[in-house]
């Protein structure tokens, strides 16, 4: 019996992950992954063709793990946001793509802020751009590699490029477009004035992708792409509009407005969905669009799960050993870490460095481990405060996602800081799952209402619940100490306060 399925893609900084799910019920049929070349700030780049190779490998692996080869009816791609992909007139990449965590455009962004005005920029796009945003990378290219920009015929985002490779269509969606720094989400329009300031006057409309609606198909799979992926080239496969990775993960988890999405991966994220747009005068909250026609106000930090990798190396242990140490640290306040190890995105401090404070001759190895694990979580608690300050409802349940959510110590310390239960849903690849939800809605022509209903029907079960502990440690004092150190301008010079 023929089994119909959809294929969802998560092309992240580290790897490409693919899930194949049953079209009618969302049951997982097969999955696969393939790595991307490592990339680190400040100059963080990957070649788009490496993403294609990983997509092909991950898809073939996923197909090989299906009990029987299904007929793929639709594909959607979610990917890391903000990256800059420049193509020539033949659709070939002109250089490596600058990734979201490439901070080399910070000086150019500062100039743009001066010329545009911070409040004007926030009011027009819903966010205060940082060096992570695409426009900063465009400005860097315009200044350092003007010849590349002159040869560019198309300017895409990472998920746009993979959709282009699949279909030949130059398209994007609201969620990813809203993280560029030059798209007005309420008007649904690119802002050519900001592009002129960043890259020089030109006909940008010829270079930019068409912005699709939540369930609007991008096109059909090219036969040559189908062959490379291991799919039947004679079957018409619809390709969805795709979207940003965090946005797709939120959809894949079936979360509601007000639910707390806490991502602990390469980056840290606190987000919830909203039907109305959000504008934060402080610039901390990004009022980006979601995958359902609404908004996903969020704060994204640069330093998250990778801090634990550094901690394990410095303390001479592995991640399991680090977790064990952190959970046995006792009730002393202990040292506090501000984890701006590679600079920081929110707050926008690309030249900042990390800082340990309150070390004494009695500080234990366990307390150091706890500070390393807790530091990124304190950043996320501050981010949550910023959402609340904008009137965003975050009263719903807390759901942790990302590689850091595999750590019992991380989950426990997060629950302690929240003073509430933290859940992990049974979805190892929430982003790929969300892409599958979108693909199923597109092929079924369900519309936005059908898309959100489908996400709820496919919502994964709770895998883990962790509640807060009762300890003698005053976490309000810890949070105040963290905030005081994090606000110090001395961190930007690399000196300790």
C-alpha positions in Angstrom: 0.0 0.0 0.0 1.4 3.4 -1.0 2.2 5.7 1.9 2.0 9.4 1.4 4.4 11.6 3.4 5.9 15.1 3.8 9.5 16.0 4.3 10.6 18.8 6.7 14.1 20.3 6.7 16.0 22.0 9.5 19.2 23.6 8.0 21.0 25.0 11.1 24.4 26.3 11.8 25.7 22.9 12.7 23.9 20.5 10.5 21.0 19.6 8.2 18.3 17.5 9.8 15.4 15.9 7.9 12.2 14.3 9.1 9.8 12.3 6.9 6.3 12.2 8.4 3.0 10.5 7.4 0.8 13.0 5.6 -2.4 12.3 7.4 -1.3 11.7 11.0 2.2 13.1 11.4 3.8 9.8 12.4 7.6 9.9 12.1 8.6 7.5 9.3 12.3 8.3 9.0 15.0 10.9 9.8 18.5 11.7 8.9 21.2 14.3 9.5 24.4 15.5 8.0 26.9 18.0 9.3 27.9 21.5 8.1 31.4 22.9 8.2 32.2 24.5 11.6 31.8 28.3 11.7 32.6 30.6 14.6 32.4 34.3 15.3 33.5 36.9 14.5 33.9 35.8 10.8 31.3 33.0 10.6 30.8 31.7 7.0 29.6 28.6 5.2 29.2 27.9 1.5 25.6 27.4 0.4 26.6 24.4 -1.7 27.7 22.7 1.6 24.0 23.1 2.7 22.9 21.4 -0.5 25.3 18.5 0.0 24.1 18.1 3.6 20.4 18.2 2.5 21.0 15.5 -0.1 22.8 13.3 2.4 20.3 13.8 5.2 17.3 13.2 2.9 18.8 10.0 1.5 19.5 8.7 5.0 15.9 9.5 6.1 14.5 7.7 3.1 16.7 4.7 3.8 15.3 4.5 7.4 11.7 4.3 6.3 10.1 0.9 6.6 8.9 1.3 3.1 9.8 4.1 0.7 6.9 6.7 0.9 5.7 9.0 -1.8 6.7 12.5 -0.8 3.9 15.0 -1.5 5.4 18.2 -0.1 8.7 19.6 1.3 9.3 22.7 3.4 12.6 24.1 4.5 13.4 25.9 7.7 16.9 27.3 8.3 19.1 29.6 10.4 18.0 33.2 10.0 19.8 36.4 9.0 22.4 34.8 6.7 23.4 36.6 3.5 23.5 34.6 0.2 24.5 36.4 -3.0 24.0 34.8 -6.3 25.1 35.7 -9.8 22.8 35.9 -12.8 23.0 32.1 -13.3 22.0 31.4 -9.7 25.4 30.4 -8.5 26.7 31.6 -5.1 29.3 34.4 -5.5 31.0 33.7 -2.2 30.5 32.0 1.1 27.3 33.0 3.0 27.8 35.2 6.0 25.9 33.5 8.9 23.8 35.0 11.7 26.6 34.8 14.2 29.1 36.7 11.9 29.7 40.0 13.8 32.1 41.6 11.3 29.4 44.0 10.2 29.1 45.7 13.6 30.9 48.9 12.6 28.8 49.2 9.4 25.6 48.6 11.4 26.6 51.4 13.9 26.9 53.8 10.9 23.5 52.7 9.7 21.9 53.3 13.1 23.3 56.8 13.1 21.9 57.5 9.6 18.5 55.8 10.0 17.9 56.5 13.7 17.3 53.7 16.2 13.6 54.5 17.1 12.7 55.0 13.4 14.2 51.7 12.6 12.3 49.9 15.4 9.1 51.6 14.4 9.4 50.5 10.8 10.4 46.9 11.2 9.6 45.9 14.8 13.2 45.2 15.8 16.5 47.0 16.6 18.9 45.3 14.2 22.2 44.0 15.5 25.3 42.7 13.7 23.4 39.4 13.4 20.9 41.0 11.0 21.3 40.5 7.2 21.6 44.3 6.6 24.8 44.5 8.6 26.3 41.8 6.4 25.2 43.5 3.2 26.8 46.8 4.4 30.1 44.9 5.2 30.1 43.4 1.7 29.4 46.8 0.1 32.4 48.3 1.9 34.9 45.4 1.7 33.9 43.5 -1.4 32.0 46.0 -3.7 32.8 43.9 -6.8 30.9 41.0 -5.4 27.9 43.1 -4.8 28.0 44.6 -8.3 27.9 41.1 -9.7 25.0 40.0 -7.6 21.7 39.3 -9.3 19.9 37.8 -6.2 20.1 38.3 -2.5 18.6 35.5 -0.5 18.5 34.1 3.1 19.7 30.5 3.8 16.2 28.9 3.7 15.5 30.9 0.5 18.6 29.5 -1.1 17.6 25.9 -0.4 14.1 26.5 -1.6 15.6 28.1 -4.7 17.7 25.0 -5.2 14.6 22.8 -4.9 12.3 24.8 -7.1 14.2 27.5 -9.0 11.9 30.1 -7.4 13.3 33.1 -5.6 10.9 33.3 -2.6 10.9 33.8 1.1 8.4 34.1 3.9 7.4 36.7 6.5 9.2 35.1 9.4 12.7 35.1 7.8 12.2 38.4 5.9 11.4 40.1 9.3 14.9 39.3 10.5 16.7 41.1 7.7 16.5 44.7 8.9 14.8 45.9 5.7 11.3 44.4 5.7 8.2 46.0 7.2 6.1 43.1 8.6 2.9 45.1 9.0 3.0 46.5 5.4 4.5 43.4 4.0 7.1 45.4 2.0 10.8 45.6 1.6 12.3 48.9 2.5 14.5 50.0 -0.4 15.7 53.1 1.4 17.5 51.1 4.0 19.0 48.9 1.3 20.3 52.0 -0.5 22.0 53.2 2.7 23.6 49.8 3.3 24.5 48.7 -0.2 24.2 51.8 -2.4 21.4 52.8 -4.7 20.2 50.2 -7.2 17.1 48.4 -8.3 16.7 46.1 -5.2 13.3 44.8 -6.3 15.1 42.8 -9.0 17.4 41.2 -6.4 15.0 40.4 -3.6 12.7 37.3 -3.2 9.0 37.4 -3.3 7.5 37.1 0.2 4.9 34.3 0.4 2.0 33.8 2.8 2.0 31.1 5.5 0.5 28.4 3.2 1.4 29.7 -0.2 3.5 27.2 -2.2 6.9 28.2 -3.5 6.6 25.9 -6.5 7.2 22.3 -7.4 10.4 20.2 -7.0 12.7 20.3 -10.0 13.3 16.8 -11.5 17.1 17.2 -11.2 16.7 18.1 -7.5 14.4 15.1 -7.0 17.0 12.8 -8.5 19.7 14.1 -6.3 17.5 13.7 -3.2 16.6 10.1 -4.1 13.0 11.0 -5.0 10.9 10.0 -8.0 11.4 12.8 -10.6 8.1 12.0 -12.2 6.1 12.8 -9.0 5.0 16.4 -8.6 6.2 17.5 -5.1 4.9 20.8 -3.7 7.5 22.9 -1.9 6.2 25.2 0.9 7.3 28.7 1.7 9.6 27.6 4.6 10.7 29.9 7.3 13.1 30.7 10.1 14.3 27.9 12.4 13.0 29.1 15.7 9.7 30.1 14.1 9.3 26.6 12.6 10.2 25.0 16.0 7.4 27.0 17.7 4.9 25.7 15.1 6.2 22.2 15.4 5.7 22.1 19.2 2.1 23.2 18.7 2.4 26.1 21.2 -0.2 28.8 21.9 0.0 32.6 22.4 1.6 33.2 25.8 3.4 29.9 26.0 7.1 30.3 26.9 9.4 28.9 24.2 12.9 28.7 25.7 15.6 27.7 23.2 19.0 26.6 24.5 21.0 25.8 21.5 23.9 27.5 19.7 21.9 30.7 20.4 19.5 31.2 23.3 15.9 32.3 22.7 12.9 33.3 24.7 9.8 33.7 22.6 6.0 33.5 22.5 3.4 34.1 19.8 1.1 37.0 19.5 -1.7 38.2 17.2 -0.5 41.8 17.4 2.9 43.3 16.5 5.3 44.4 19.2 7.7 47.4 19.2 10.3 47.6 21.9 11.8 51.1 22.3 14.8 49.6 24.1 15.7 47.4 21.1 15.9 44.2 23.2 12.8 42.5 21.8 12.6 41.6 18.1 9.0 41.9 17.0 9.4 39.4 14.1 6.7 37.6 12.2 5.7 33.9 12.8 4.7 31.1 10.4 1.0 31.6 11.0 0.4 35.1 9.9 1.0 36.6 13.4 4.0 37.6 15.3 6.7 35.9 17.4 8.2 38.5 19.7 11.5 37.1 20.9 14.9 37.9 22.4 17.8 35.9 21.0 21.2 35.7 22.8 24.5 34.7 21.2 25.9 32.5 24.0 23.9 29.5 25.1 24.7 25.8 25.1 28.2 26.3 23.8 29.1 27.8 27.1 28.8 24.4 28.7 31.2 23.0 26.1 33.7 25.6 27.2 33.0 24.8 30.9 33.6 21.1 30.4 36.9 21.8 28.8 38.1 24.2 31.4 37.0 22.0 34.3 38.5 18.8 32.8 35.2 16.9 32.4 32.5 16.1 29.9 28.9 17.4 29.7 27.6 14.7 32.0 30.2 15.4 34.5 29.5 19.1 34.3 25.8 18.5 35.0 26.6 16.3 38.0 28.9 19.0 39.4 26.4 21.8 38.9 23.6 19.9 40.6 25.7 19.3 43.8 26.8 22.9 44.2 24.9 23.4 47.5 23.1 26.5 48.8 25.8 29.1 48.8 25.2 32.0 46.4 28.5 31.2 44.8 30.1 32.9 41.8 28.1 34.4 38.9 29.0 34.2 35.3 28.0 36.8 32.6 28.5 34.6 29.6 29.3 37.1 26.8 32.1 34.8 25.7 31.8 35.6 22.0 30.3 39.1 22.3 26.6 39.3 22.7 23.6 39.8 20.4 21.0 41.0 22.8 22.0 43.3 24.3 23.9 44.4 21.2 27.5 44.2 22.4 29.6 42.4 19.8 32.9 43.3 21.5 31.9 42.2 25.0 33.6 39.4 26.9 32.5 37.1 29.7 33.0 37.9 33.3 33.1 35.8 36.5 32.5 37.6 39.8 32.4 36.7 43.5 35.1 34.1 43.3 36.7 33.5 46.8 39.3 31.1 48.2 36.3 29.0 49.3 34.8 28.7 45.8 34.3 25.1 44.9 34.5 23.3 41.5 30.8 22.5 41.9 30.0 26.2 42.2 32.0 27.0 39.2 30.1 24.4 37.2 26.8 25.7 38.3 27.8 29.3 37.4 28.8 28.1 33.9 25.4 26.3 33.4 23.4 29.1 35.1 25.0 32.1 33.3 23.2 31.6 29.9 19.9 30.9 31.8 20.3 34.2 33.6 20.7 35.9 30.2 17.4 34.3 29.2 15.6 35.3 32.4 16.7 38.9 31.6 15.3 38.4 28.1 12.0 37.2 29.5 11.8 40.4 31.6 12.2 42.4 28.4 9.2 40.6 26.8 7.1 41.4 29.9 8.2 45.0 29.9 6.7 45.3 26.3 3.4 44.0 27.5 3.9 40.5 26.0 2.0 37.7 27.7 4.4 35.0 28.9 2.0 33.4 31.5 1.8 30.1 29.7 3.8 27.0 30.3 7.6 26.9 29.8 8.9 24.5 27.2 12.6 24.1 26.8 14.1 23.1 23.4 17.5 22.7 21.9 20.7 20.7 22.8 20.9 22.4 26.2 17.5 20.9 27.1 19.1 17.5 27.2 21.0 18.5 30.3 19.2 17.7 33.6 21.2 20.4 35.3 20.2 23.0 32.8 16.5 22.1 33.1 16.7 22.0 36.9 18.4 25.4 37.2 16.0 26.9 34.7 13.0 25.6 36.7 14.6 27.1 39.9 15.0 30.5 38.2 11.4 30.4 36.9 10.0 29.2 40.1 7.8 27.0 37.9 7.7 23.7 36.0 9.7 23.3 32.8 8.6 20.8 30.2 10.5 19.1 27.4 8.2 17.8 24.7 8.8 14.5 22.8 10.2 16.3 19.7 14.0 15.9 19.2 13.9 18.0 16.0 11.1 20.6 16.6 12.2 22.7 13.7 12.1 19.9 11.1 8.8 18.8 12.7 7.4 22.3 12.2 8.5 22.3 8.6 6.6 19.0 8.2 3.5 20.7 9.6 3.8 23.5 7.1 4.3 21.1 4.2 1.3 19.1 5.1 -0.9 22.3 5.4 0.4 23.5 2.0 -0.3 20.3 0.1 -3.7 20.0 1.8 -4.5 23.6 1.0 -5.6 24.0 4.6 -5.1 27.8 5.0 -3.8 29.5 8.1 -6.6 28.3 10.4 -6.0 24.7 9.2 -2.3 25.2 9.7 -2.7 26.1 13.4 -5.3 23.3 13.9 -2.9 20.8 12.4 0.0 21.9 14.6 -2.2 21.3 17.7 -3.3 17.8 16.4 0.4 16.9 15.8 1.6 18.4 19.1 4.1 16.0 20.7 3.6 14.6 24.2 5.5 15.7 27.3 8.7 13.8 27.7 10.1 15.4 30.8 8.7 17.7 33.6 11.0 19.3 36.1 9.8 21.5 39.0 11.7 24.0 41.0 13.6 23.0 44.1 13.3 24.5 47.6 16.8 25.6 48.5 18.3 28.2 50.8 19.8 30.1 47.9 18.3 33.5 47.2 18.0 33.6 43.4 16.7 37.1 43.4 20.0 38.2 44.7 21.8 36.1 42.1 19.7 37.7 39.3 20.4 41.2 40.7 24.1 40.5 40.8 24.1 39.2 37.3 22.2 42.2 36.0 24.7 44.6 37.7 27.7 43.0 36.2 26.1 42.5 32.7 25.4 46.2 32.5 29.0 47.2 33.1 30.7 48.9 30.1 34.0 47.3 31.2 32.9 44.0 29.6 33.2 45.7 26.2 36.9 46.2 26.6 37.6 42.7 27.8 38.5 43.8 31.3 36.8 42.4 34.4 34.7 44.8 36.4 
